[in-house]
Amino acid sequence: MRYMAQYELTFLLQTEEEVKPIKELLESLSGKIIKEEKWGKKTLSYPIAKNLSALFYNWQFEIEEKNVSEFKKKLNFNTKLMRYLLLQVEK
């Protein structure tokens, strides 16, 4: 049996169209989104890559533990992703 771990991902993007590739990446690694929240556009405390505001998203999802490092590696190479925080949720 495969062990599915729960994670929470909070991330910042410039446009809504940039969400789709992240969702496709998660699904390609057999992850499943449990809860999706869009927190909307917020002003940043400091500029990130000359941007003063960003769209904030928060997802809860399940993914096999062996695929998490691959997911993080691909998130790091996504140039559209301004910042992200990935946390494992305790059961």
Secondary structure by P-SEA (a helix, b strand, c coil): cbbbbbbccccccccccaaaaaaaaaaaacccccbbbbccbbbbcccccccccbbbbbbbbcccccaaaaaaaaaaaccccccbbbbbbcc
